Amino acid sequence: RSASLRSAMGVGSFMNADAMPDKPCSAESDAALDCMASNTYMLVQRCAADTDQTAVAVADKAAACGRLALASAERVAGSTQAQLELGHYDVFLSHLQRNAQDAIIAMQMFLREAHPGIRIFVDVDVDMRDGLSQTIRNGVQSCGTFLLFITDGVLASSWCEQELRWAMEYDRNIVLVRETDARHGGIEMHDFFRQVPSDLLPLFRDNIAIPWYREKGFRTVSVHSILARANLEDTYSDGIRRLERTRRDLQAIFAQPEQPTTCFDIIQERSLTLRLVFFLGGFAQFRRRRVQRLYDVTFSLSFWCCALLCAMNLILRRTPHQLFATDILSAYVHMPAWQSWLVWRRCVHSSSCTDLLAKAQATCERREKLDMALRIGGRVVLLLQCVMVADVIIGWALPGSLEAIPLKLSGHHDHRDFVLIHSFVMWFLIPPVVAAMMASYVMFAFMALLHCLDIQATQDLLSECVGPLAGFYGSPSKHMAVAADMQAASCSGAPTVLGASPAQPPQDLEAGIAGDREIMEATVDGMREKQSQSALDECLFETVAELLSTLLDGVQTRIDHTCRAIGGLWLHLLAVATCQVLAVSCGIEARAKGVTSPPYQWWWAFQDFFHVASGTVVLVAALGVFCIVTMSISKLPHYTHHLLSRAGCLALRQAQVLAVITDRPMGMHICRRCMFIDFPKAVGYMSLVALFVLNNALLLLDSIGH
């Protein structure tokens, strides 16, 4: 919808009546524009009838743009007719009929083909009602560009010379085009200069003549060069083509189904397995508000019902209870899962996440990588989901069912009703809770993937930004080399007036003075050229450096938005996961030492496996995704330095850029940029946890030995 709005508003912004250029065109172009505007208006009206309320609002705006296009077309048509009556011309073709008549006819045809609506003055096609001389003079005066077609003897014609002088008198844009075929009057420029009057010679030396070729491929280049030199690249006919493209874009936009707009939509659109996991975990999105509200309420009630039953079991201490610390974790694990549900639903609808998603999907290559990662990740997540659900059902729901049902049938109560209700409800509530946790882990990995794709896109943009520097440093000016050679020659012993011998003949002395003057002029020209190149180097480098800094700041800014949105959740999950691993380790050690009185039950193994596996997965995922993003973005300064070196940039320039782009740390962080998460910190943290678990394992083995 946003894309359709941008396209529709593009029609209105281009066809705005105040911004429309008053360029003349043919009656066919006016009719074409009127037809395009009418078609656009009818298109958006038809599409508005077939879409929902939001698309109707978009189509209404587009329809207003279409009406504006109609009004603008009528206004421009009237303005064009007035200009035609005044005799305005885009190009005046001056040529020698004796050897250039066929080339001029062909040039007219190809110019009109490349630029419909162009107005060309050719003497053989114009009504001479005001007399030949006055008509030609008026044509030169009213033209935008004066084109002189250079052939052998063109300035020998008094008419061609006079037309050129009138163009200079009226300060017209003069474009020179020369024939390249000698059979049709082609002549080399150095030979043509001998035919040019002395007062017109500077004009031809200061302007480069466009060669006119008759071969199709080269002729196209000549035509486009003429249009560019005549400033006709962005005129009325280009507007017609733009309007036609906009009309086709509107058709394509409204013909396609609505595209996914959030991370949830993208994930569920690309992977059926993840769609199932997200549906069970409370992250599904529905178009109807009532259905969405009912879905959210149902998930919330089921989620908190499970949390309430686990909390009540802490007090009643019924099956499947375990150690008090482990039971506390079993009840508390609902808190980070609920926080994940709230945080991710808020994060994916933020503007920063939408911008990141758009940049990560900008090219087909990155979209293919995203699709592949979602397909593979969806299978892995579904497998983990099934394993975790089976483990939790066996560890929490099955023991109570096996114990409570026989006692209920025999007539014994003693809180068995609660055990039966607890175990029965857990069969239905465990899958959504586990799915909510798995969906949260998927979102962490998905956001890391988006940031990695964004960093990859930034690398491509960095290469494009450094490209102008490579072209500048890779092809130094020949004039600078010549000036440097001249200066070296002057410093290496070239004759000067002071060095001339008094006994030299006057002729040799005058020749030496003339040579010194030429060397000094060449040296001054070289210094001026060097100063100009230095100023260009400074301007170009500052521009490229600013672009590089902006690109890197943009990547880090998007990372900052993500860290602010999920930093608290990340810390919460990391703390709970660490407690899960350590609690199970300590519980097993306590049972081995005989500190706890209850004997080890068979379902405790499944509960311990859940806490250890869940905690380990969270630790590895939480630390891993942050470290991967930090490592990827930390390579950008080195990559930039490599690009600058390959472009031939000076070492001082490279140091300036590196000083700008490395003035602040980059990567994923927590606590408002107080700590950046990288591999050394992650390895250190995991090592501490592993050492604690290893210590408990050694104590367990020691107690078993005794």
N, C-alpha and C positions, 0 to 999 in steps of 0.2 A: 504493500500500500504506500509506504513511504517512497519507494522507487517510482510508482506511478504518479504520485504527487509531484516529485521532482521533474519527471518528464513532462507532465501537463503544465507545470509552471514554467518549464523551459520554453514551451510554445508561446505563453503569454509574455515572458520577458523578452523574447526575440521579436515578437510581433507588436510590441508596445508602440503605440502611435507616435509617442514623443521621441522614441529612440530609433525609429525606422529611417534608414538613409534615403534621402531624396535623389536616388539614382535613376536615370532613364532606362527604360527597357522597352521591348517590343510589345505589341498587343497580345501576342501569344503568351508572353510571360505574365502579363496581367491576368489573362484568363486562367492560366495555370495556378497562380497564387489564389485567385478567387475560388477555384475548384478545390484546392488543397484545404483552404480554411473551411469551406462548407463540409468537406468530408470529415475533417477533424471534429467539427461541431456535432455532426450526426453520429460519429463513432462514440464519443464520450456520452452522448445522450442514450444511445442504445446500450452501452455497457452499464450505465447507471441503473437501468431497469432490471438488470440481471444479477446484481451484486447486493451485498448486505448494506446496513446503514452506514458503516464506515466508508465502504467503497463508493456509496452514493454521494457522500460529502466530498470525497476526492473528485468524483466525476462532475459534480456541480462546479467545483473550482475549475476543472479542465474545460467545462462547457463555457464558463465565463471567459476563459482564455480564447476559446474558439470564436466567441462573439466579438472579442476584441480583435482577433485576427481578421474577421470580416470587415470590421470598421476600418482597420488599418489598411486593408487591401483597397477599399474604396478611396481612402484618402490618397494613398500612393498612386493609384491609377489616375486620379485627377491631377496630382502633382506631375506625374510623368507626361500626361498629355500637354500640360502647360509648357514643360521643358522641350517637348518635341516641336511645339509651335515656335519656340524661341530659337530653335536650330542648334541645340547643344549636342556635342559629339564627344565620345570617349577617346577616340583615336583618329588623328589625321594622318593618312598615308600619303607621303610624298615620294614620288618615284619617277624614273625615266621610262616613258612608255616604249621607247625603242627596244630595250632589252629586259625590261622588268614587268611587263604587263601580265604575263602568265603567272609569275611568282606572286604578284599582288592579288590576283584573283584567287589563287590557292590559299594565300595567307588570310584573306577575308573569310573564306569558307572554314578554315581550321580555327580561327579565332572565335567565330560565332558558334562553332561546334563545342569548343572548350568553355565558352562563356556566353550562354544564351542571353540575348537582350542587349548585347554590346552595340553601340552606335559608332559606325566607322564612316569617315569622310573619304571618298574617292572621287576625283574630279569627273570621271566618266559616268558616275551614277547620280550626280547632283544637278538639279535644275538651275540653269544659269540665267534666271530671269533678271537679276540685278547686274548682269555683265560678268564676264569671266574674271577680271581682276578683282572686283569688289566681292564676288561670291567666294573666291578662294581666300581672300583676306579675312572675310567674316568667318569662314570655316576655321582658319588658323586661330583667330581670336577666341572663338567659342569652344575650342577643343580642350580636353583635359591633358592629352599627351600628343606630342608631335613626333611621328615616327618617320625617319629618313631611311629609305632603303638604298643602301650604297651599292652601286654598280659602276662599271667603267664609263666615265664621262657624265655622271649624274649632275655634278656641279657645273659642267659645261652648259647645261640647260639654264637659261636665264630664269625660267619659271621655278625650277627646283631651288636655285640659289636664293631667289626672292622669297619663296615660302620659308626657307630656313631663316632668313634674316627677320621676317615677320615673327616667327616663333621666338627668336631671341629678343625682339622688341617687346613682345607681350609676355615675356618671361614664362613661356610654356615649359612643361616637362619634356625634354628632348631625349628620345630613345633612338639609338643608332643600330640598324640591322644590316648586315652585309651578306651579299650573295657569295656562296662558296663554290659554285659550279662555274668554271671559266667559259663553258659553252653558252651560258646565259648571262654573260657580263660580269662574272666574278673577277675580283681584283684583289691583290694583296694590299694590306693597309699601308705598308711603306711605299708602295707604288702609288697608292691613292693620295698619300700626303702631298705628292708633287703636283697633283691637280687641284689642291685646296688653296683658295686665296689666303694670303698671309694673315689677314685679320680674323679669319675663321679657323685657323690652324689650332689655337689653344682649345677650342671646343672639341675637336676630334681627338686631341692628345689627352684630354682630361676625362674622356668618356670611353668606356670599353664597348666596342661594337659586338652585338649578339650575332653569332653566325647562323645563317639560315640554311638548313639542310633539307634535302628532298626525300631522304630515306625516312621511313615511318617512325622508327624508334628515336632517331636523332631529332626529327621534326617535332615530336611531342615535347622534347626538352626545350627546343627553341620557342614553341608557342607558350609554354608555361613561363619561360624567362621573360618574354615580352609582356605577358599579363602581370607578372610580378613587378617589372620595371614600370609598368603603367599604373600601378597601384589599383589593380582590378581584381585582387584575390578575394576580397571580402565585400562583395557588392550584392546587388539585388538578386541575381540569379543564384548565388550561394544560399541566400535565404530560402529560396524555393526548395532547394535540395535539402536543407536542414528541416524545413517544415515537413517534407515528405518522409524523412527519416524519423522525425518525431511521431508522425502518424503511424508508421509501422511499429515503432516502439510501444505506442499505446495499445495497438492491436495485440502485440505479443504479451504485454503485461496483463491485460484484462482476459486474455485467452488462457493464461496459465493459472493453475490453482494457487492459492495463497501459500507463500513460501514460509518455512519455519523462521521464527524471529528471535527465539531465546535458545540458551544452551540446552534446556530440557527438550525443546522441540527438535533441535538438531540431533541430539542423542537418540531420542525415541524414533525419529524419522529414519535414521541410518542403521539401527540395530533392533531387531525384533526381541532378542533376548534381554537387552537393556530396557526395552519398553516394558516387559513383564516385571523386571526388578523394580523399575521406577513406579509402576502402577501399584505394586504391593507396598512399596516404601512411602507412599503418600505424595509423590512428586508428579503425578499425572496432571495434564492440563486439558480442560474441557472448554468448549466455546460458550456453552450456556452457563450463565452465572448460577442458576439454581442447582444444576448438576454439580458444578464445581464446589458450591457451598455444602451440599449434602455429602460429597466425597470427603471434603476436609473435616467436617464434623464427625463422620463415621470413623475416619482414621484416628482423629484425636481421641475419641472415646475409647476405641480399642487399645490405643497406645497407653493411655493413662490407666485403663483398667488393669493392664498387665503390670504396670508400675505399682499400682495400689495393692494388688495381690502379693507381689514380691515384698513390699514393705510390711504387710500384715504378717507374712510368714516369719519376718524377723522377730516379731513379738511372740507368736504362737509356737515357733520352733517345731514345725511339723514337716513331714516328708514333702519335698526333698531337701531338707535343710542340710547345712554343712557347717564348717567353722564360721564363727560370727563375722570375721573379717571378709571372708569370701562371700557370705550372704549379703553383706553391706555393698560390696562391689556389684553383685548380681542385681541389686535394686537400684544402685546409683548409676549403672550403665545406661539407664533410660534417660538421664539428664543430658549427657552429651549428644545422644541420638536425637532428642527433641530439639536441642539447640541447633544441631545440624539441619534439621528440617526447616527451622525458622530462618537461619542465616542464608542458606542456599536459595530459598524461595525469594528472599529479598535481594540477594546479590545478582541473580541472573536477570533481574528486571532493571538493573541500574544502567545508566548510559555508558559508563566505562566498560562494563562487560559486553554491551552491545557493540561498542566500537572495537573492542578486542576481537570479538567474534567475526566482525566484518573484515578486519585486516587479515585474520588467519585464513579466511576463505576467499581472498582476493583473486587467486589464480587457480586454474584447474589442477595443477600439480599439488598444491597444498590441500585442495579439497579431496584429492585422491588419497593423500597421506592420512587425512583425518578420517575418511571412510574406512580405510584399511585398519587403522588403530581401533576404531569403534567396533568393527566386526570381530577382530581378534580379542579385544578386551571384553566384548560382550560374552563370548564363550567362556572365557576364564572366570568372569564374575558370576555367571550362572552356575558354573561348577562349584565355586566357593560358596555360593548361596545355598545350593543343595546340601553340601557337606555340613555347613554351619547349622542349617535348619534341622537336619537329621540329628546332629550332635546335641543340640539344645533340647529337642523333643525327647531324645533318649535320656538326657541328663536331668531334665526338670519335669516333663509331663508324664513320661512313662512310669517312673517309680511310684508316684502318687496313685496312678490308675491301678497298678498291680496290687497296691496295698489296700486302697480304700474300697474297691468294688467287692472283694470277698467279705470284708467286715460289714459293709452295708447290707449285703444279702443275708448275713447271719444275724442281723439285728443290733450289732454293737454300734454305739455312736462315738462318744469321747472325741469330739472335734473331727470325726471322720467326714462329716458333711463338708467342712471347709477344705479338707484334703481332696475330696472328690470334685468339688467345684473348682478348686485351684488347678488340679490336673486336667480336668475336662476343658476349662477355658483356655489353658495354655496351648492346647492342640491347635487352636484357631488364632491365637494372638502372637505366637512366636514368629510365624513367617513375616507378618508386616514389620515387626520390630527389627528382625535381622535384615530385612530388605532395606529398611531406612538406614541402617548402619552401612550396608554395602553401597547404597546409592551415594551416601556421603563420601565414601572412599573413592568412588568413581568420579565424583565431581572434583575432588582434589587432583586426581590424575588428569582429568580433562582440562582443567584450568592450566595445569603445567604444560600440557600439550599445546594449548592455544598460545601460551607465552613463547614456547619454543618456535612455533610457526611464525609468530610475530617477529621474533629475533631473526629468523631466516629471511623474512621479507625485508627487514631492515638491512641485512647484509647486501641484498640485491640493490636496494636504494643507495647504499654507500658506494657501491661500484659505479652506479650511474652518476653520482655526484662527483666522484674523483675523475670521471671520464674527461671533462674539459681540461683538467690539469694535465692529464696525459697527453692530450692533443697540443696543449700550449708548450709544455716542456719538451715534447718529443719532436717538434718541428720548428726549430728556431728560424727567425727571419733571415733570409739571404742578405738583406741589406745590412743587418747587424754584422754578419760575417765579413762582408765587403768593407764596411767601415773599420772593423777591427784590423783587417789586413792593411788597410791604408794607414791606420794609426801605427801599426807595427813597422810599416815601411818608413814612416816619417821619423820614428824613434831609432831606426837602425842605421842611420847615416844617409838619409836622402839629402840632396844638396839644398842649401839655404842661402839666403843673401849674405848672412854674416860669414858663412863658411866659404863664400866664393873668393877666388884669388883675385887680387887687384890687377894682375896682369892678364886676366881673361879678356877675350875680345868682347865688344859690346853685344854682339849677337848671342854669344854663349851666356852672357850675364842676363839678357832679357829672357832667354829660354829658361834659365834657372829660376828667375823670379816667377815666370808663368807656371813652372812646375810646382814651386812652393805654394803658389796661390791655389792650385788644384788640390794639393795635398791638404792644405788648411781647410778648404771648403769640404772636402770629403771627411776630414776629421770632425768638423763641426756637425755635419750631417749625421755622422755616426753617433756623436754624443747626444744629439737630439733624438735619434732613433732609440738609443739605449735608455734615455730618460722616459720616452714614451712607452717602451716595453716594460720598464720598471714600474711605471704607474699602472699599466695594464695588469702586470703580475700581481701588484699589491691589491688591486680591486678584485681580481678574479680569485685570489687566494682568500681574501676576507669573506667573499661570498660563499666559497666552498666550505671554509671552516665554520661559518655560521650554519650552513645547511647540515654539516656533519654533527655539530653540537645539538641542533634542534632534533635531528633524528634520534640520537642516543637519549636525549632528555625525554622524548616522546615514549620510547620503550620503557624507560625507568618510571615514568609517570603512570603508565598503565599497570606496571608491577606494584607501584605504591598504592593504587586504588584497590587492587586485589588483596594486598597485605592488610590494609585497613579494614577491609570487609570481612576477612576470614582469619585474621591474626588471633583474635580471642578464642575462636573455635579451635584453631590449631593448637594453642597452648593447653586448652581444656582436654582435648583428645590425647595429647602427648602425656599429660599428667595421669589421666585415667589408665592409659595403656601401660605406663610404667608401674603403676600400683597393681594392675592385674598380674603382670609377670612376677613382681616381687612378692605379692601376697601368696600366690601359688607356691613359689619357691620356699617361702618361710613356712607355709602350712605343711608341706611335705616333710620339711626338716623337723618341725615340731612333732608330727606323728611318729617319725622315726625315733625320736628321743623319748617318746612316751609322755610328752607334756600334755597332750589332749587325751581325754578319757574315752570318747566314743570310738568304736572300731571303724576302720576304713570301709566305707560302703562302695559297692560296685558302681553306682551312678556318680560318685565323686570324681571318678576318673574322667568321665565325660565332661563334667563341669570344669575340672582343672584344665582339660584339653581346650575347652572353649575360651577360657580366660587367657591361657598362654598363647594360643593361636591368634585370637583376636588382638591381644596386646602386641604381639610380634608384628602382625600385619600392619597395625596402625603405626607402630614405631618406624618400620621400614618405609611405609608409604608416605607418612607425614614428613619424615626427614629426607627421604629420597627425592620426592618431587620438588621440594624447596632447593635441595642441593643441585639438581639437574638444571633448574632455571638459572640459579646463580652462576653455575659453571658456564652455561651457554652465553649469558650476557657479559660475563667477565672476559670472554674472548673477543668481544667487539672492538675494544681499543687496540688490541694486537692486530686484529684484522684490518683496522683502519690504517695502522702504521705500515702494514704490508702493502696496502693499496697505494699509499703515498710514495713508498719506496719504489714500487714498480712503475709508478707514473713519472718518476724522475724528479720528484720534489726535493728541494734542498733540505739538508739535515736540520737547519735552523727552523725552517717552516714545519717540518715534521715534529720537532720538539714543541713548537708553539701549539700545534693542534693537540698533541698528547697532553700538554699541560691543561688545556681547556676541558678535554673530555674525561680526564682522570682526576678532576678536582674533588669529586665526591665518590663514595663507595657505591657499587651497583650490585643488585641482586635482590633476592627475597629476604624480608626482614620481619621482625616482630617488635612489639613495644615501641611503635612510632620511630623506627630506624635506630633503635638503641642497639640491636644485635642483628647482624646479617648471618643467615644460615648458609654455611658452606660445608664442604666435605670434611675438613679437619674438625670442625665442631661436632658434626654428626657422628664421625668415627669415635671421637672422644666420649661422647655421651653414650653411645652404644657399648663402648668398651667398659665404662663404669657399671652399666647394668649387667653386662656379661660377667664381669668379675664378681659382682654380688651373687649372681646365680651360681657361678662356679664355686664360690666359697660355701654356699649352702649345700651344693652337691657333694663337695668333699666332706663336709660334716656329716651328711647323710651316710656316705660310704663308711666313714669312721664309726658311726653308731651301729651300723649293720655288722661291721666286723667285730665289735665288742659284744 
